[in-house]
Amino acid sequence: MMHSRTAIWVSAGAVAATGVVALVLLLLPGAAGKPEQPDSTELDLSADLGQFAQRMSAESGYTPPSPAERRAIGDGVRLVLDGKPLDAKEMLAAVGYTLHNRVDTATKRTFSEVSESTDSARGWGRILIDTADAARLAIEVPHPKADLGSEQLGAGLFRQVPGSVLVIAGAHRRAAPDKQADMAHTNESVFETVHELLVQRKVPVMQLHGFRNETAPDSDVVVSAGPHLHSPYAEKAAQRLKDAGLSVCLSWVTGCEGLEATTNVQAKWVAEHGGDFVHVEVSQDTRFTAEASERVVSALARQAAGR
């Protein structure tokens, strides 16, 4: 009889212990049944984008995406903007893209990055999304490395504007024939798909470029709205740059030949569908001088903040 009671007590104790363990497991972070969260990696955004641009080749590194691939990545970005990262990860994985959380070491701000997985380098680019706030500014860098330093302007502006989305091309503009890799002159790209998504969501766009000093020797910056040259948004951006002490060529006043963005496909799309877009060309000396480039970034950040 004693043996029987002992067995019952042992059995009951084992069941109770199992129940406690199960309860503890359910309460622990990352317990079974809790959705997996994207990983988080620290990086110096400016240095990272600089290295990303430097690795680009002017001879190769771009494969045009199919319409279905463009749609899938656009849908993935939309899901991130809508606060649905797990759905976004599934959508993006189907086309070799990933979603990660990143922390910029300079600002300690967390952002989401949509980019190609390491085993697929097709040159489609990266999309960085500050999800701490609703999207309020799209920053576009279509010609990294070709417009050397433009990626640094993009990183600086992203750091200064909470709620910004940075779209950076993934290949040199001459990496493929027939301008297929030139993001400012092809509408069959991931870059253009994300551009259209952001404009449809009423997010204003600042597109950053660079020019050689001799192209416009009297100007630090050239500002245009694209095909129509002028818009209230472009005019306000130009005024912020002037207020920062920069010499600004206004394409709608004096003309700035070769730098006016009249054939820029993102500018054309905005002109046809409505929205705010400004095309900003920055001279080589200004891009490569820390104090001057900071004035450009701060002026544009003030415009984004409505100050």
C-alpha positions in Angstrom: 0.0 0.0 0.0 2.8 2.4 0.9 4.5 1.7 -2.5 1.2 2.5 -4.3 0.8 5.9 -2.5 4.4 6.8 -3.2 3.9 6.1 -6.9 0.8 8.3 -6.9 2.7 11.1 -5.2 5.6 10.8 -7.6 3.3 10.8 -10.6 1.3 13.8 -9.4 4.5 15.7 -8.7 5.8 15.0 -12.2 2.6 16.3 -13.8 2.7 19.4 -11.6 6.4 20.1 -12.5 5.6 19.6 -16.2 2.8 22.1 -15.9 5.1 24.7 -14.2 7.8 24.3 -16.9 5.2 24.7 -19.6 3.9 27.8 -18.0 7.4 29.3 -17.6 8.2 28.5 -21.3 5.0 30.3 -22.4 5.9 33.4 -20.4 9.5 33.5 -21.6 10.5 36.0 -24.4 10.6 34.0 -27.7 8.5 31.2 -26.3 6.7 28.8 -28.6 3.8 30.5 -30.4 5.3 34.0 -30.3 6.0 35.3 -33.8 9.7 35.5 -34.8 11.0 39.1 -34.8 13.5 40.4 -37.3 17.1 40.4 -36.1 18.9 43.6 -35.2 22.5 44.5 -36.3 24.5 47.6 -35.5 26.3 49.5 -38.3 27.7 52.9 -39.1 25.3 53.9 -41.8 27.6 56.4 -43.5 30.5 53.9 -43.7 28.3 51.1 -44.7 26.8 52.9 -47.6 30.2 54.2 -48.7 31.5 50.6 -48.8 28.4 49.5 -50.6 29.0 52.1 -53.3 32.7 51.5 -53.6 32.1 47.8 -54.4 30.1 48.7 -57.5 31.5 48.0 -61.0 30.8 50.2 -64.0 31.0 47.1 -66.2 28.7 44.5 -64.6 26.5 43.8 -61.6 22.9 44.4 -62.8 20.2 42.0 -63.9 16.8 43.6 -64.8 14.0 42.4 -62.6 10.8 41.0 -64.0 7.4 42.8 -63.5 6.5 40.1 -60.9 9.7 40.6 -59.0 9.2 44.4 -58.9 5.6 43.9 -57.6 6.7 41.5 -54.9 9.4 43.9 -53.6 7.0 46.8 -53.8 4.4 44.8 -51.8 7.0 43.9 -49.3 8.0 47.6 -48.7 4.3 48.5 -48.5 3.8 45.8 -45.7 6.8 47.2 -43.8 5.3 50.7 -44.0 2.0 49.3 -42.8 3.7 47.8 -39.7 3.5 44.1 -40.9 7.1 42.9 -40.9 6.4 39.2 -40.7 4.1 39.3 -43.7 6.8 41.5 -45.5 9.5 38.9 -44.8 7.5 36.2 -46.4 6.7 38.3 -49.5 10.3 39.4 -49.9 11.8 35.9 -49.4 10.0 34.6 -52.5 12.2 36.9 -54.7 15.5 36.7 -52.8 15.0 39.8 -50.7 15.3 40.0 -46.9 14.1 42.3 -44.1 16.4 43.1 -41.2 16.4 45.5 -38.3 19.5 47.8 -38.2 20.8 50.2 -35.6 22.8 53.2 -36.8 25.8 53.5 -34.4 26.0 57.3 -34.9 22.3 58.1 -34.0 21.3 54.9 -32.1 18.2 54.9 -34.2 16.7 51.6 -35.4 15.5 51.2 -38.9 14.3 48.4 -41.2 16.4 47.4 -44.3 14.9 45.7 -47.3 17.7 44.4 -49.4 19.0 41.4 -51.5 20.0 38.3 -49.7 23.8 37.7 -49.7 23.6 34.9 -52.2 21.8 37.0 -54.9 23.5 40.1 -56.2 21.4 41.5 -59.0 21.9 45.2 -58.3 18.3 46.0 -57.4 19.2 48.2 -54.5 18.4 48.8 -50.8 15.5 50.4 -49.1 16.0 51.8 -45.5 12.9 52.6 -43.6 12.7 54.5 -40.3 9.6 52.9 -38.8 9.6 54.9 -35.6 7.4 57.5 -37.4 5.0 57.6 -40.3 6.9 58.0 -43.6 7.4 61.7 -44.2 10.3 62.0 -46.7 11.6 59.8 -49.5 15.3 60.2 -50.1 16.5 58.8 -53.4 20.1 58.1 -54.5 20.0 56.7 -58.1 23.7 57.0 -59.0 25.9 55.8 -56.1 29.6 55.7 -57.0 28.9 57.4 -60.4 27.9 60.5 -58.5 30.5 59.8 -55.8 29.5 61.0 -52.4 25.8 61.3 -53.2 25.2 58.2 -51.0 26.8 60.1 -48.1 24.4 63.0 -48.6 21.6 60.4 -48.5 22.9 58.9 -45.3 23.2 62.3 -43.7 19.7 63.3 -44.6 18.3 60.0 -43.5 20.0 60.5 -40.1 18.5 64.0 -39.7 14.9 63.3 -40.7 12.9 60.9 -38.6 10.3 58.9 -40.6 12.4 59.0 -43.7 12.8 56.3 -46.4 16.1 56.0 -48.2 16.1 54.3 -51.6 19.6 53.7 -53.0 20.4 52.0 -56.3 22.3 48.7 -56.1 24.5 49.1 -59.2 26.6 51.6 -61.0 24.5 53.5 -63.6 26.7 52.0 -66.4 26.6 48.4 -65.1 24.3 47.3 -67.9 23.6 48.4 -71.6 20.8 50.6 -72.8 20.6 52.5 -69.4 19.0 49.5 -67.8 21.1 50.1 -64.6 20.6 53.9 -64.7 17.8 54.3 -62.1 17.0 57.8 -63.2 16.3 56.7 -66.7 14.5 53.4 -66.5 11.0 52.8 -65.3 11.4 49.0 -65.2 13.3 48.8 -61.9 12.7 48.1 -58.2 13.9 51.7 -57.6 11.0 53.1 -59.7 8.5 50.7 -58.2 9.3 51.9 -54.7 9.3 55.5 -55.9 5.8 55.2 -57.2 4.6 53.5 -54.0 5.9 56.4 -51.9 4.5 59.1 -54.1 1.1 57.4 -54.1 1.3 57.6 -50.3 1.8 61.3 -50.5 5.4 61.2 -49.4 7.6 64.0 -50.8 10.7 63.0 -52.7 14.2 64.5 -52.6 16.5 62.9 -55.2 20.2 63.5 -54.7 22.8 63.7 -57.5 26.3 65.0 -58.0 28.0 67.0 -60.8 31.6 67.9 -61.8 32.6 71.4 -60.9 33.2 72.5 -64.5 29.6 71.6 -65.5 28.3 74.5 -63.5 31.4 76.3 -62.2 29.5 79.1 -60.5 27.1 76.9 -58.5 27.3 74.7 -55.4 23.9 73.2 -56.0 21.4 73.0 -58.9 17.7 72.6 -58.1 14.9 71.5 -60.4 11.4 70.0 -60.2 12.0 67.9 -63.3 10.2 68.4 -66.7 8.4 71.5 -65.6 11.5 72.8 -63.8 9.6 74.8 -61.2 7.3 73.8 -58.4 6.5 75.3 -55.0 8.3 72.4 -53.3 11.5 72.9 -55.4 11.4 76.6 -54.8 11.2 76.1 -51.0 14.1 73.7 -51.1 16.2 76.1 -53.1 15.5 78.9 -50.6 16.6 76.7 -47.7 19.9 76.0 -49.6 20.4 79.7 -50.3 19.7 80.5 -46.6 22.5 78.1 -45.8 24.9 80.3 -47.8 25.2 78.0 -50.8 25.3 79.2 -54.4 22.1 77.8 -56.1 21.3 77.5 -59.8 17.6 77.7 -60.2 16.8 75.8 -63.4 13.5 77.7 -63.9 15.3 81.1 -63.8 18.7 80.9 -65.5 18.7 77.3 -66.8 21.4 74.8 -65.8 22.1 72.9 -68.9 22.5 69.1 -68.5 21.4 69.2 -64.8 17.7 70.0 -65.1 16.2 66.5 -64.8 13.9 67.0 -67.8 14.3 63.3 -68.8 14.4 61.9 -65.2 11.8 59.1 -65.1 10.9 59.7 -61.4 10.4 63.4 -62.0 8.3 62.6 -65.0 6.1 60.2 -63.0 5.5 62.8 -60.3 4.7 65.5 -63.0 2.1 63.1 -64.5 0.5 61.8 -61.3 1.0 64.7 -58.8 3.2 64.9 -55.7 6.2 66.8 -54.4 9.6 66.1 -56.0 12.9 68.0 -56.0 16.0 67.1 -58.0 19.1 68.3 -56.2 22.5 68.3 -58.0 25.5 69.0 -55.7 28.9 70.0 -57.0 32.0 67.9 -56.5 33.7 70.4 -54.2 30.6 70.7 -52.1 30.1 66.9 -51.8 33.7 66.4 -50.8 33.9 69.2 -48.2 32.5 68.1 -44.9 31.3 71.5 -43.8 29.7 72.3 -47.2 28.0 68.9 -47.6 26.6 69.3 -44.0 25.1 72.6 -45.0 23.3 70.9 -47.9 22.0 68.1 -45.7 20.8 70.4 -42.9 19.1 72.8 -45.3 17.2 69.9 -46.9 16.3 68.5 -43.5 14.9 71.9 -42.5 12.7 71.8 -45.7 11.5 68.3 -44.8 10.6 69.4 -41.3 8.8 72.5 -42.6 11.1 74.9 -40.9 
